[in-house]
Amino acid sequence: MMMPSIFRDNLFDNFMEDFAFPDVDRMLYGKNAKNLMKTDVKETEGGYVVDIDLPGFKKDEIRMQLENGYLTVSAAKGLDKDEQNEEGNYVRRERYAGSMSRSFYVGNHVTEEDVHPKYENGILTFQIPKEERKAMEKKDRYIAIEG
């Protein structure tokens, strides 16, 4: 029976969740698989502070790339599961791999030196500076009147 859920992101529970096969995401990322890459962006006076939830990842499984004004955060994980019988023959052998990424347009003014990422307790935090506005010269512009 579908029941409304007011404490989750969606109004209705996913009644097919138990029938998903194979349940690779849950094996790779744990019970928090559906909450991955949730992002908070906070505006500050000098730029933006970005927090991305990446629970269950190690620091070396996360990559950041800046190209053409886009900052891409990606994370990849693998899982090998081998089961053998007493003679050493394979009874089951599975390999899983999963990856995810998210891109943000940060502008062409941002360089790799401007981004200082920090990864603690499953949260990747970094700052993006705002583009400095160039001062406009105030000139009186007159339009010639013919006649």
RAPEPE-V281870 format. One record per pair of residues at least 24 apart in sequence whose ideal C-beta (glycine too) atoms are under 6 Angstrom apart, sorted by the first residue. I is the first residue (numbers start at 1). J is the second residue. If there is no record, write none. Layout:
I:J, I:J
This chain:
24:96, 27:79, 28:77, 28:79, 28:96, 28:98, 29:56, 30:56, 37:100, 37:102, 47:127, 47:128, 47:129, 47:130, 48:128, 49:127, 50:126, 51:123, 51:125, 52:124, 53:123, 54:122, 54:124, 55:122, 59:119, 64:117, 66:112, 69:105, 69:107, 69:108, 70:103, 70:105, 71:104, 71:106, 72:101, 72:103, 73:102, 74:101, 75:100, 107:131
